[in-house]
C-alpha cells in the first residue's frame, strides 16, 4: 500500500511540474508576441511620436512633487563694474576725443514671505563718470539712489493683494550744466543738483497684482509725494515759482497728492539674455492731473560667463517740473559682475 501511495504522489508531482512548464512556455510565447506587436507598432510611427508617448508614460509613473514656497527672509543682489576707453593719436583724421569712462552698479533685493503676507525691498545704486582728454572737468554719465519697500497681503487665493508702498529717489553727487566762456572759450560749469536736491519720496496704499516676483503691477490711487531741494537753488536771482522741480521761491520742499502706477516685468528673451522693464507713472491731482510724470527703464543683460556680462540700459523720464522735454539716457557696456 505504501508503494502505491508513493507511486501516486510521484505521478502527481510529475504532472504538476509538466503543467508549470507549460504555463511558463505559454507566458514566454505571449511575451514574445507582445514584443513583436510593440515593435510593429513603433515601426509604423515616427521617432518623435514614440519619444513623446514614452515621456508621457514616464510622467505618469513619476508624478512631479509640488515644491512648497520658501518662507522667511531671502536676499539676492548683483554688483557690476564697467570700464570703457577710447584713444586717438594726433594724426587720426576721423575725429574723436580720447576718453575713459566707468560705471558702478548695485542691485539688491531683500524680501520676506509668510503665508499670504509679503514684504519686498529693493536697493538700486548707479554711478558713472567719464574723463575727456584736455577737459578740465569730469562728467557724470549716471547717478541714482533708489529705495523701494512694499507690503502686500494676499486676497484669498488670487493674484490680488492689498498693498502699501514707499519709494525714495535721489542722487549721490553734484550735477552740473556745462557751457563755454564767450571770452576765453574755456569750459564752464554751473551746479544744478546735489545729494538730496532733488529727493522724491512717495507713499501710498493700493492694490497689487502679483503673478510672480518677475511680473507684478501696483496701482495706488491715493499717493502722497514730497519733493525736497536745497533752498540755495530757489533763492538765486531771477528765480520764479516752480522753476526748480516745481518748488516755490525761497522754499525747500513741495507737497503733491495724486495717484501712481508701477509695473515690473522680467523675462528670459533667449538663453543667457534677460530683459527687465520698469514703468512708473504719477498724476498730481492738485495741479494739472492729466500731465502725467513718467519714468521708464529698460535693462537688457547678456551673460557671457559667471563673472563677465554685457548690458544695455535705456531710460526715459518725463517730469514737466524738471524740464518740458523727455530726458533720455542710454548706457551700453561690457564689464565684470558678481552675484551674491
C-alpha positions, 0 to 999 in steps of 0.5 A: 500500500505504501508503494502505491501511495508513493507511486501516486504522489510521484505521478502527481508531482510529475504532472504538476511540474509538466503543467508549470512548464507549460504555463511558463512556455505559454507566458514566454510565447505571449511575451514574445508576441507582445514584443513583436506587436510593440515593435510593429507598432513603433515601426509604423510611427515616427521617432518623435511620436514614440519619444513623446508617448514614452515621456508621457508614460514616464510622467505618469509613473513619476508624478512631479512633487509640488515644491512648497514656497520658501518662507522667511527672509531671502536676499539676492543682489548683483554688483557690476563694474564697467570700464570703457576707453577710447584713444586717438593719436594726433594724426587720426583724421576721423575725429574723436576725443580720447576718453575713459569712462566707468560705471558702478552698479548695485542691485539688491533685493531683500524680501520676506514671505509668510503665508499670504503676507509679503514684504519686498525691498529693493536697493538700486545704486548707479554711478558713472563718470567719464574723463575727456582728454584736455577737459578740465572737468569730469562728467557724470554719465549716471547717478541714482539712489533708489529705495523701494519697500512694499507690503502686500497681503494676499486676497484669498487665493488670487493674484490680488493683494492689498498693498502699501508702498514707499519709494525714495529717489535721489542722487549721490553727487553734484550735477552740473550744466556745462557751457563755454566762456564767450571770452576765453572759450574755456569750459564752464560749469554751473551746479544744478543738483546735489545729494538730496536736491532733488529727493522724491519720496512717495507713499501710498496704499493700493492694490497689487497684482502679483503673478510672480516676483518677475511680473507684478503691477501696483496701482495706488490711487491715493499717493502722497509725494514730497519733493525736497531741494536745497533752498540755495537753488530757489533763492538765486536771482531771477528765480520764479515759482516752480522753476526748480522741480516745481518748488516755490521761491525761497522754499525747500520742499513741495507737497503733491497728492495724486495717484501712481502706477508701477509695473515690473516685468522680467523675462528670459528673451533667449538663453543667457539674455534677460530683459527687465522693464520698469514703468512708473507713472504719477498724476498730481491731482492738485495741479494739472492731473492729466500731465502725467510724470513718467519714468521708464527703464529698460535693462537688457543683460547678456551673460557671457560667463559667471563673472563677465556680462554685457548690458544695455540700459535705456531710460526715459523720464518725463517730469514737466517740473524738471524740464518740458522735454523727455530726458533720455539716457542710454548706457551700453557696456561690457564689464565684470559682475558678481552675484551674491 
